[in-house]
Amino acid sequence: MVTQPGYDALAGLYFETFPTPYLTSLERYVVAAFADLVRESPVEGVVLDVGCGLGQVTADLAGQGLDVIGVDPSREMLAIAKRHHPELRFVQDDARLDATDLGGRRVAAVLARYSLIHVPPSEVPDVLAGWASRMDPGTFVAVAGQTTDTVGEIAEFDHLVAPAWRWHPDRLSAALSDAGFDEMWRTVSRTDAQHRFPDVHLVARRR
Ligand SMILES: C[S@@+](CC[C@H](N)C(=O)[O-])C[C@H]1O[C@@H](n2cnc3c(N)ncnc32)[C@H](O)[C@@H]1O
């Protein structure tokens, strides 16, 4: 499992800085639309909030009726998540999910919000393949992160906490497709006072 010393060190400050995970209404609506998709589909299984951080979105998904587990490599981020949401299940693990015991259950959906950005691009195909191996046809993935307008580009950027990469939406979509997930829809929002880079939210379905 990878460690996240940057997030461990800054977890308390992170909580003070981001008391809510949604910086815009669109971000909240996108997660709600994803939750609707999962809830209204016949797929069985648990929802994984991969890189759940403080667990705020995990709690939001649970509040929307999903059976969700938060997964994150940062012990300190998880400590805050557990303190605020003792009723929810959190697991210390990274996006590869090697240490996540699902008790034989399948995965109905994965949400990776601003967490896959921290996985070195050369490792992303393996990570996505690992998700696909735990998921049946018709299940869902949502990935959100900073993006770039340069077609095909994956650009490392100066994230304040940990190494991170911005993927062009088409490149992200192609990586998901290679792993067995077909894009359903995406939103791209432009830069604003709170976003230095454009942002992508991309939802795909397991084929
Ligand atoms: C920007 S925070 C996002 C937290 C949460 N998903 C949200 O939307 O509020 C990024 C999180 O990704 C986690 N992370 C970093 N590297 C990771 C990895 N390899 N696998 C899974 N999560 C990772 C960090 O520990 C951190 O909690």
The ligand as an SDF file (V2000), in Angstrom:
LIG
                    3D

 27 29  0  0  0  0  0  0  0  0999 V2000
   -7.9580   15.8020   -2.6500 C   0  0  0  0  0  0  0  0  0  0  0  0
   -8.3060   14.5120   -1.5120 S   0  0  0  0  0  0  0  0  0  0  0  0
   -9.9360   14.0680   -2.0330 C   0  0  0  0  0  0  0  0  0  0  0  0
  -10.7730   13.4590   -0.9580 C   0  0  0  0  0  0  0  0  0  0  0  0
  -12.1900   13.0760   -1.3430 C   0  0  0  0  0  0  0  0  0  0  0  0
  -12.2050   12.1020   -2.4120 N   0  0  0  0  0  0  0  0  0  0  0  0
  -13.0260   14.2550   -1.7080 C   0  0  0  0  0  0  0  0  0  0  0  0
  -13.5350   14.3080   -2.8390 O   0  0  0  0  0  0  0  0  0  0  0  0
  -13.2260   15.1290   -0.8660 O   0  0  0  0  0  0  0  0  0  0  0  0
   -7.3130   13.2070   -2.1710 C   0  0  0  0  0  0  0  0  0  0  0  0
   -7.3130   11.9430   -1.3680 C   0  0  0  0  0  0  0  0  0  0  0  0
   -6.7200   10.9210   -2.1660 O   0  0  0  0  0  0  0  0  0  0  0  0
   -5.9820   10.1020   -1.3350 C   0  0  0  0  0  0  0  0  0  0  0  0
   -4.9720    9.3500   -2.1170 N   0  0  0  0  0  0  0  0  0  0  0  0
   -3.7110    9.7120   -2.3930 C   0  0  0  0  0  0  0  0  0  0  0  0
   -3.0810    8.7490   -3.0770 N   0  0  0  0  0  0  0  0  0  0  0  0
   -3.9750    7.7520   -3.2520 C   0  0  0  0  0  0  0  0  0  0  0  0
   -3.9210    6.4880   -3.8670 C   0  0  0  0  0  0  0  0  0  0  0  0
   -2.8010    6.0240   -4.4530 N   0  0  0  0  0  0  0  0  0  0  0  0
   -5.0180    5.7080   -3.8170 N   0  0  0  0  0  0  0  0  0  0  0  0
   -6.1520    6.1680   -3.2400 C   0  0  0  0  0  0  0  0  0  0  0  0
   -6.2540    7.3650   -2.6450 N   0  0  0  0  0  0  0  0  0  0  0  0
   -5.1870    8.1420   -2.6380 C   0  0  0  0  0  0  0  0  0  0  0  0
   -5.3640   11.0340   -0.3060 C   0  0  0  0  0  0  0  0  0  0  0  0
   -4.9270   10.3620    0.8510 O   0  0  0  0  0  0  0  0  0  0  0  0
   -6.4970   12.0120   -0.0830 C   0  0  0  0  0  0  0  0  0  0  0  0
   -7.2800   11.6670    1.0250 O   0  0  0  0  0  0  0  0  0  0  0  0
  1  2  1  0
  2  3  1  0
  2 10  1  0
  3  4  1  0
  4  5  1  0
  5  6  1  0
  5  7  1  0
  7  8  2  0
  7  9  1  0
 10 11  1  0
 11 12  1  0
 11 26  1  0
 12 13  1  0
 13 14  1  0
 13 24  1  0
 14 15  1  0
 14 23  1  0
 15 16  2  0
 16 17  1  0
 17 18  1  0
 17 23  2  0
 18 19  1  0
 18 20  2  0
 20 21  1  0
 21 22  2  0
 22 23  1  0
 24 25  1  0
 24 26  1  0
 26 27  1  0
M  CHG  2   2   1   9  -1
M  END
$$$$
